[in-house]
Amino acid sequence: MARAAAEDMKVLGDPLSPFVIRVLIALRLKRVEYEFVEVQLTEPKSDILVKSNPVYKMVPVLLHRGKPICESAVIVQYIDEEWSDDGGSSSILPADPFDRAIARFWTVYMDDKEAAKVTELAGQIRQVLGLLEQAFTECGKGKGFFGGDAVSYLDIALGSFLGWIMALEKGKSVKLLDAEELPPLAGWAERFLAEESVKGLVPDADEHLKNYEVATVRTSATPAA
């Protein structure tokens, strides 16, 4: 499949959203050019978002030649399949069906946990990361990433949350991804953030906290209905 021109590929999103970050990393891994369109997620939501994702009205949305694809996990798999045979890029999803199923399972697990309230997730996150460290040991098979030697589907799924985790650590003055408690996973996080396909896409803790402060001010300034 030939590489798409930027005008054929648009990503609707918020650059701080972990789910949007997943899509951007996948596109960079496949060396696909795109136009990023930042949309308004508060009411009234951007018209292009409502028209492109009328069911959930949420980001990310990938517009490929004008056709919308929604939900980050679905989009990443679409990108992997659409650009699977050229450009010298490696597959994002594991080739082995069992490994592919395991990667999808852990991605669903993470997304289910993210759906909980932040305060609830903060109380559970050490347990969640502990389980994911076990998954890293099993999936990585002693190598640097969940996918082995290279960033793959599960790396992208968890790695997109690293900025949010670092912000939670800084904002709540807690240590979650602790190098002493979770050395393999902490080492993985450093390698992931150092990857060329990831650099500049995962916001740091300060960006997340600044955005949270701005959102809080806007919410408090909104008159009650």
C-alpha positions in Angstrom: 0.0 0.0 0.0 1.5 3.4 -1.0 2.2 5.9 1.7 -0.7 8.4 2.1 -0.1 12.1 1.5 -0.8 14.4 4.4 -3.9 15.8 2.8 -5.3 12.2 2.6 -4.8 11.6 6.3 -6.2 13.6 9.2 -6.1 12.9 12.9 -8.8 14.6 15.0 -7.7 14.8 18.6 -6.3 16.5 21.7 -2.5 16.2 21.9 -2.7 15.4 25.6 -5.0 12.4 25.2 -3.3 9.1 25.7 -5.6 7.5 23.2 -4.7 10.1 20.5 -1.0 9.6 21.3 -1.4 5.9 20.5 -2.5 6.8 17.0 0.3 9.4 16.4 3.0 6.9 17.5 1.5 4.2 15.2 1.5 6.6 12.3 5.1 7.6 13.0 6.2 4.0 13.2 4.7 3.4 9.8 6.2 6.6 8.5 2.8 7.9 7.4 2.3 11.6 6.9 -0.8 13.2 8.4 -2.4 16.5 9.3 -3.3 16.9 13.0 -6.6 18.7 13.7 -7.1 19.7 17.3 -10.8 19.7 18.1 -12.9 21.1 20.9 -14.1 18.4 23.3 -16.2 20.6 25.6 -19.6 21.7 24.5 -20.2 22.8 21.8 -17.9 20.2 20.4 -16.2 20.8 17.0 -18.5 20.1 14.1 -15.9 18.0 12.3 -15.8 15.7 15.4 -19.5 15.4 15.8 -19.9 14.6 12.0 -16.9 12.1 12.0 -17.9 10.3 15.2 -21.6 10.8 15.7 -21.9 7.8 18.1 -19.4 8.7 20.8 -18.3 12.2 19.7 -14.9 11.4 21.2 -11.3 11.4 20.0 -9.3 10.1 18.4 -10.7 9.9 14.9 -8.7 9.0 11.9 -9.9 10.4 8.6 -8.3 8.4 5.7 -9.4 9.8 2.3 -12.4 11.3 4.1 -13.6 8.1 5.7 -13.7 8.2 9.5 -12.3 5.4 11.8 -12.9 5.7 15.5 -11.5 4.2 18.8 -7.7 4.2 19.3 -7.2 0.4 19.4 -9.2 0.0 16.2 -7.3 2.8 14.5 -3.9 1.4 15.5 -4.8 -2.0 14.1 -6.1 -0.4 10.9 -2.8 1.5 10.5 -0.9 -1.7 11.0 -2.9 -3.6 8.4 -3.2 -0.8 5.9 0.6 -0.2 5.8 1.8 -3.7 6.3 3.8 -4.5 3.3 6.0 -1.5 2.3 8.3 1.2 3.6 10.4 -1.2 5.7 8.4 -0.7 8.8 7.8 -3.6 11.2 4.4 -4.9 12.2 2.8 -3.3 15.3 0.8 -6.3 16.3 2.6 -9.6 17.0 2.7 -12.1 14.1 1.8 -15.0 16.3 -2.0 -15.3 16.9 -1.6 -16.1 20.6 0.8 -13.2 21.2 -1.6 -11.0 19.3 -4.5 -12.1 21.5 -2.5 -11.5 24.7 -1.5 -8.0 23.5 -5.2 -7.2 22.8 -6.2 -8.6 26.2 -3.9 -6.3 28.2 -4.9 -3.3 26.1 -8.5 -3.9 26.9 -7.5 -4.4 30.6 -5.7 -1.0 30.6 -8.6 0.8 28.9 -11.1 -0.6 31.4 -9.0 0.7 34.3 -8.7 4.1 32.7 -12.5 4.3 32.5 -12.6 4.4 36.3 -12.5 7.7 38.2 -8.9 9.1 38.6 -9.1 8.8 42.3 -10.1 5.2 42.1 -7.4 4.5 39.6 -4.7 6.2 41.7 -5.5 3.8 44.5 -5.2 0.8 42.2 -2.4 1.8 40.0 0.4 0.1 41.8 -1.4 -3.2 41.5 -2.2 -2.5 37.8 1.5 -1.7 37.1 2.5 -4.8 39.0 0.4 -7.0 36.7 1.7 -5.2 33.7 5.2 -5.8 34.8 4.4 -9.5 34.8 3.0 -9.2 31.3 6.1 -7.4 30.2 8.3 -10.2 31.5 6.1 -12.8 29.7 5.5 -10.9 26.4 9.0 -9.3 26.1 10.8 -12.6 26.6 13.8 -10.9 28.1 14.1 -8.2 25.5 13.6 -4.4 25.7 9.9 -4.1 24.8 6.6 -5.9 25.2 7.0 -6.8 21.5 10.5 -8.0 21.9 13.2 -5.9 20.1 10.9 -3.2 18.8 8.0 -1.0 20.0 4.7 -2.9 19.3 1.0 -2.8 20.1 1.1 -3.2 23.8 4.1 -0.9 24.2 2.0 1.8 22.5 -1.1 1.1 24.5 0.7 1.4 27.9 3.3 4.0 26.8 0.7 6.5 25.8 -0.3 6.7 29.5 3.3 7.5 30.7 2.8 11.3 30.7 -0.4 10.9 32.6 1.2 8.6 35.2 4.1 11.0 35.6 1.7 13.9 36.2 -0.2 11.8 38.7 3.1 11.1 40.5 4.0 14.8 40.6 0.5 16.1 41.4 -0.2 13.7 44.2 3.5 13.4 45.4 3.5 9.6 45.1 5.8 7.2 43.3 4.0 4.8 41.1 6.4 3.6 38.4 9.2 3.0 41.0 12.5 1.8 39.7 13.1 -0.1 43.0 9.7 -1.7 43.2 9.2 -2.3 39.5 12.7 -2.3 37.9 11.9 -4.1 34.6 8.8 -1.9 33.9 10.6 1.3 34.9 13.5 0.4 32.6 11.0 -0.3 29.8 9.4 3.2 30.3 12.8 4.9 29.9 13.5 3.0 26.7 10.1 3.7 25.3 10.3 7.4 25.9 13.7 7.5 24.3 12.5 5.9 21.0 12.5 8.1 18.0 8.9 7.1 17.2 7.8 8.4 20.6 9.9 11.5 21.2 7.9 14.7 21.4 4.5 12.9 21.4 4.1 11.9 25.0 3.6 15.1 27.1 5.5 15.5 30.3 4.0 15.9 33.7 4.0 19.7 33.7 2.0 19.8 30.4 -0.7 17.6 31.9 -0.8 19.5 35.2 -1.0 22.8 33.4 -3.9 21.5 31.3 -5.6 20.2 34.4 -5.3 23.6 36.1 -6.7 25.4 33.1 -9.7 22.9 32.9 -10.4 23.4 36.6 -10.5 27.2 36.2 -12.8 26.9 33.2 -15.1 24.5 35.1 -15.3 26.7 38.2 -16.0 29.8 36.0 -18.9 28.1 34.3 -22.2 29.3 35.8 -24.5 26.6 37.1 -27.5 25.7 35.0 
